[in-house]
Amino acid sequence: MKHPIKFRSLIALGLGLCLSLSALVSCASKPTDSKINAKTVVGTVDGKDVLYDELYFLVNNYLPSVKESVGEDPIWIKAELDRLVHENITANFAILKLCESVELEYDEKEIEEDAENELKSQIALEFDGDKALYKKSLLKDHLTERYVLYASKIDLIYNRLLTHYPQKGLVVSGSDEVRSYIKENFIRTIQFMNPDYEQTSWVYNKIQNGKSMVWAIGQSGYNQDFYDVSGNGYYFCRGMMDEAYENAAFDLKIGEISGIVQANGELEDSYGTCYYIIQRLPLDDTYIQNNLTTLQNQYYGVVIAKDLAQVKGTLSFTPNDFYEELDLTRLPEVYETPSYVPVLIAVGIGAVVLIGAGIVTVILLKKKHAKKNVGMRRAS
């Protein structure tokens, strides 16, 4: 189960030009024997390039749970990783596609600047401005700065959907209408949660013999529900929680306590099967009023998520030959071109163009100045 729901492409140069500038720098997309450039293309989604660092992040984050679920057989691991890549690498592209379908327009440059500013703030806040420490953190989490910025851009674009949807009339937006929607579609629960069935069963038997849910949640010594810090329980509508949890909760009458419910959930440091005892409580009007914006955004998020799922179903990942040659169980380490390399490349291009312009000037004996045009294209 999700606690709570979080509502929640780089410089490419031609081979000829890279060869021309080989005395200055190596071609940015050329992989080494043991590492692969972050910007290496591994396939496409909706005609847009998928880069290696996104694949690297996705695979390395799935690998531990895949090994746990299918065992150590490399054939099964590769097959499951390949399935998960094809299924999930379309997610970011689905957000961009949805924006097109609902006619959400945004300034690409403004989004990039906002993403860069957010990153600077994060480095200052979480790493005391120590960029070396930040870089180490990226490596540990299988991330590159390019992908962090790209994901941040996607997140910023997604957040604009939360205001665009009511503006386009795709969701109700007036305070009274939103409040009515919440009262009709949301429920409220409290819960005991534990990954151990025997412990959950012990607590359930105690409840059956007169112990309260308050005891089970706060005093049993077993509960691992870290998320309801306010003590107000969870307010949610269908589409926000794990399906098994939702089905059990919505089947309860107000005040009723469920049996033991098996559903996916988040623990302090892991995600997997958990066991729940759920009690449904009445909605509190004061809580709804005081948290109307939060609950409204949760409602908007569910609507957007449903639309995203539909869009995502129309997209597919088309791997290229490079991807097909990779062993997903042992991906080569990712590396990024140092930030000074593009500067050197730009200086090199300028020098080449200047030399060319000088030759033209001598031959034609007409022009005193030559125009320099340096071409770069941004690939995502």
C-alpha positions in Angstrom: 0.0 0.0 0.0 1.2 3.5 -0.7 1.5 5.7 2.4 0.8 8.5 1.5 0.3 8.8 -2.3 3.0 11.1 -3.5 1.6 13.3 -6.3 4.2 12.6 -7.9 16.4 15.2 -22.4 22.1 17.0 -23.8 24.7 17.8 -26.3 25.1 15.4 -29.3 27.7 16.0 -31.9 28.3 14.3 -35.3 31.0 11.7 -35.6 32.9 13.7 -38.2 33.0 16.7 -35.9 34.1 14.6 -33.0 36.9 13.2 -35.1 37.9 16.7 -36.2 38.3 17.7 -32.6 39.9 14.5 -31.3 43.0 16.4 -30.4 41.0 18.4 -27.9 38.4 16.0 -26.6 37.0 12.5 -27.2 33.5 12.1 -28.6 31.0 12.5 -25.8 28.9 9.5 -26.7 31.8 7.1 -27.0 31.6 4.4 -24.2 34.7 3.1 -22.5 35.4 -0.6 -22.0 34.0 -0.7 -18.5 31.6 2.3 -18.4 28.9 3.7 -20.7 28.1 7.3 -21.3 24.9 8.5 -19.7 23.6 9.9 -23.0 24.0 6.8 -25.0 20.7 6.0 -26.7 19.2 2.6 -25.8 15.9 2.9 -27.6 12.9 5.1 -28.2 9.4 5.8 -26.7 7.0 7.7 -28.9 9.8 8.7 -31.2 11.9 10.2 -28.3 15.3 8.8 -27.3 15.7 6.8 -24.1 19.1 7.3 -22.6 21.3 4.8 -20.8 21.3 6.6 -17.4 17.5 6.1 -17.2 17.8 2.4 -18.0 20.7 2.1 -15.5 18.7 3.7 -12.7 15.6 1.6 -13.4 17.3 -1.7 -13.7 19.5 -1.3 -10.6 16.5 -0.3 -8.5 14.5 -3.3 -9.7 17.3 -5.9 -9.5 17.2 -6.7 -5.8 13.5 -7.3 -5.7 13.6 -9.3 -8.9 16.3 -11.6 -7.5 14.1 -12.0 -4.4 11.0 -12.9 -6.4 12.5 -15.1 -9.2 15.6 -16.5 -7.6 19.2 -16.4 -8.9 18.7 -18.0 -12.3 20.1 -15.3 -14.7 17.7 -16.3 -17.5 14.7 -15.6 -15.3 16.3 -12.4 -13.9 17.0 -11.1 -17.4 13.5 -11.9 -18.6 11.8 -10.2 -15.6 14.1 -7.1 -15.8 13.4 -6.8 -19.6 9.6 -7.0 -18.8 9.8 -4.4 -16.2 11.9 -2.1 -18.4 9.4 -2.3 -21.2 6.5 -1.7 -18.8 7.9 1.2 -16.8 10.3 3.1 -18.9 7.4 4.7 -20.7 6.2 6.5 -17.5 7.9 9.8 -18.0 7.0 9.9 -21.6 3.4 9.3 -20.7 3.3 12.5 -18.7 4.6 14.5 -21.7 2.1 12.7 -24.0 -0.7 13.5 -21.6 0.3 17.2 -21.6 -0.1 17.2 -25.3 -3.5 15.6 -25.2 -4.9 18.0 -22.7 -3.2 21.0 -24.4 -1.0 21.9 -21.5 1.7 24.3 -22.8 4.8 25.3 -20.9 8.1 27.1 -21.5 10.9 24.5 -21.9 13.6 27.0 -20.9 11.6 28.1 -17.8 11.1 24.5 -16.7 14.9 23.8 -17.1 15.8 26.8 -15.0 13.3 25.8 -12.3 14.8 22.3 -12.3 18.3 23.6 -12.0 17.3 26.0 -9.2 15.6 23.1 -7.3 18.8 21.0 -7.7 20.9 23.8 -6.3 18.6 24.2 -3.4 18.7 20.5 -2.7 22.5 20.4 -2.7 22.6 23.3 -0.3 19.9 21.9 2.0 20.8 18.2 2.0 24.6 18.3 1.4 25.5 21.7 2.8 26.5 22.8 -0.6 29.1 20.0 -0.9 28.9 19.0 -4.5 31.4 16.1 -4.1 29.3 14.6 -1.4 26.2 15.1 -3.6 28.0 13.3 -6.5 28.8 10.3 -4.2 25.1 10.2 -3.3 24.2 10.0 -6.9 26.6 7.1 -7.5 25.2 5.2 -4.5 21.6 5.7 -5.8 22.6 4.7 -9.5 21.8 8.2 -10.6 23.4 10.9 -12.8 22.9 14.6 -12.6 21.5 14.6 -16.1 18.8 12.2 -15.1 18.0 14.0 -11.8 17.5 17.2 -13.8 15.4 15.4 -16.4 13.2 13.7 -13.7 12.8 17.0 -12.0 11.6 18.6 -15.2 9.1 15.9 -15.7 7.9 16.3 -12.1 7.5 20.1 -12.5 5.5 19.5 -15.7 3.3 17.0 -13.9 2.6 19.5 -11.1 1.3 21.9 -13.7 -1.4 19.3 -14.6 -2.8 19.8 -11.1 -3.7 23.4 -11.9 -4.4 22.8 -15.6 -7.0 20.1 -15.0 -9.4 22.4 -13.1 -8.7 25.2 -15.5 -9.8 23.0 -18.4 -12.9 21.7 -16.5 -11.5 18.2 -16.3 -12.2 18.0 -12.6 -14.5 20.0 -10.2 -12.8 23.0 -8.8 -15.1 25.1 -6.6 -14.7 24.7 -2.8 -18.2 23.5 -2.3 -18.0 21.1 -5.3 -14.7 19.7 -4.1 -16.0 19.3 -0.5 -19.1 17.4 -1.8 -16.9 15.2 -4.0 -14.7 14.3 -1.0 -17.7 13.5 1.2 -19.2 11.2 -1.4 -16.0 9.5 -2.6 -13.5 9.5 0.2 -13.4 7.2 3.3 -11.2 7.4 6.4 -9.4 4.5 8.0 -6.9 3.7 10.7 -4.8 0.5 10.6 -2.5 -2.0 12.2 0.3 -2.9 9.7 3.0 -5.6 10.0 4.9 -7.8 7.5 4.7 -10.8 9.9 1.5 -12.8 9.7 1.9 -14.5 13.1 2.3 -11.1 14.9 -0.6 -9.7 13.0 -2.7 -12.7 13.9 -1.8 -12.4 17.6 -2.9 -8.7 17.5 -6.1 -9.6 15.7 -7.0 -12.2 18.3 -6.4 -9.6 21.0 -8.8 -7.3 19.2 -11.4 -10.1 18.9 -11.1 -10.5 22.7 -11.8 -6.8 23.5 -8.6 -4.9 22.8 -9.2 -1.7 20.8 -7.6 -0.6 17.5 -6.0 2.3 19.5 -4.2 -0.4 21.6 -3.2 -2.3 18.5 -1.8 0.7 16.8 -0.1 2.4 19.7 0.7 -0.2 22.4 0.9 -3.7 20.9 4.6 -3.2 20.2 4.2 -4.8 16.7 2.6 -2.1 14.6 4.9 -0.7 11.8 2.7 2.0 10.5 5.1 5.0 10.3 2.9 7.3 8.2 -0.1 8.3 10.2 1.9 10.8 12.2 -1.1 13.1 12.7 -3.3 10.4 14.3 -6.2 11.3 12.0 -6.0 8.2 9.9 -6.0 8.0 6.1 -8.5 9.9 3.9 -8.6 8.4 0.4 -10.7 7.5 -2.6 -10.4 4.6 -4.9 -7.2 4.7 -6.9 -5.0 5.9 -4.1 -4.2 2.8 -2.2 -3.3 -0.8 -2.9 -6.4 -2.5 -4.5 -6.7 -5.2 -1.9 -6.5 -2.6 0.9 -9.1 -0.5 -0.9 -11.5 -3.3 -1.4 -11.4 -4.4 2.2 -11.7 -0.8 3.5 -14.6 0.2 1.2 -16.5 -3.0 2.2 -16.5 -1.9 5.9 -19.3 0.0 7.5 -18.3 3.0 9.7 -16.9 1.6 12.9 -16.3 -1.9 11.6 -12.9 -3.7 11.8 -11.7 -5.9 9.1 -10.1 -9.3 9.2 -6.5 -9.7 8.3 -5.9 -8.2 4.9 -2.9 -9.1 2.8 -1.7 -6.2 0.5 1.5 -4.5 -0.7 2.8 -1.9 1.6 5.8 0.3 2.4 7.9 -0.4 5.5 10.6 1.8 6.9 13.3 0.5 4.5 11.5 -1.8 2.1 8.4 -2.5 0.0 6.5 -5.7 -0.1 3.7 -7.9 1.3 2.2 -6.6 4.6 -0.7 -7.7 6.7 -3.3 -5.2 7.8 -6.2 -4.8 10.3 -8.3 -1.9 9.2 -11.0 0.1 10.9 -13.2 2.5 9.0 -14.0 5.7 10.8 -16.4 8.6 9.9 -15.2 11.5 7.9 -14.5 14.6 10.0 -15.9 17.8 8.6 -13.3 20.0 10.4 -10.4 17.9 9.1 -11.8 18.1 5.6 -12.1 21.9 5.8 -8.6 22.3 7.3 -7.1 20.0 4.7 -9.2 20.8 1.7 -6.4 21.7 -0.6 -4.4 18.5 0.2 -7.5 16.3 -0.3 -8.4 18.2 -3.5 -4.9 17.6 -4.9 -5.2 13.9 -4.0 -8.5 13.8 -5.9 -6.9 15.5 -8.9 -4.0 13.2 -8.7 -6.2 10.1 -8.9 -8.0 11.5 -12.0 -4.7 12.4 -13.6 -3.3 8.9 -12.7 -6.2 7.2 -14.5 -5.6 9.4 -17.6 -1.9 8.7 -17.4 -2.5 4.9 -17.2 -4.6 5.1 -20.4 -1.9 7.2 -22.2 0.8 4.8 -20.9 -1.1 1.9 -22.4 -0.7 3.4 -25.9 3.1 3.8 -25.5 5.8 1.1 -26.0 9.6 1.0 -25.6 11.4 0.1 -28.8 14.9 -1.1 -27.9 17.8 -0.6 -30.3 20.7 -3.0 -31.1 22.8 -1.5 -28.3 20.1 -2.4 -25.8 19.8 -5.9 -27.2 23.6 -6.5 -26.6 23.4 -5.4 -22.9 23.3 -7.9 -20.1 20.7 -6.3 -17.8 21.9 -8.4 -14.8 25.4 -6.8 -15.1 25.0 -3.4 -16.6 28.3 -1.4 -17.1 28.7 1.5 -14.8 27.3 4.8 -16.1 29.4 7.9 -16.4 28.8 11.6 -17.3 30.9 13.8 -19.5 32.5 16.4 -17.1 30.9 19.8 -17.4 34.1 21.3 -18.9 34.0 19.0 -21.9 31.1 20.8 -23.7 33.0 24.1 -23.2 36.1 22.6 -24.8 33.9 21.2 -27.6 32.4 24.6 -28.2 35.8 26.3 -28.2 37.0 23.7 -30.6 34.1 24.1 -33.0 34.6 27.9 -32.9 38.3 27.4 -33.8 37.4 25.1 -36.7 34.8 27.5 -38.0 37.2 30.5 -37.7 39.8 28.7 -39.7 37.3 27.8 -42.3 36.1 31.3 -42.5 39.6 32.7 -42.9 40.3 30.4 -45.9 37.0 31.5 -47.5 38.0 35.2 -46.9 41.4 34.8 -48.5 40.0 32.9 -51.5 37.1 35.3 -52.2 39.1 38.5 -51.3 35.7 40.2 -50.7 34.6 39.7 -47.2 36.3 41.2 -44.2 34.4 39.1 -41.7 33.0 35.6 -41.7 29.9 34.5 -39.8 30.3 31.7 -37.4 27.4 29.3 -37.0 27.9 26.6 -34.4 25.2 23.9 -34.6 24.1 21.9 -31.7 20.9 20.0 -31.1 19.4 18.9 -27.8 18.5 15.3 -27.5 16.3 13.8 -24.9 
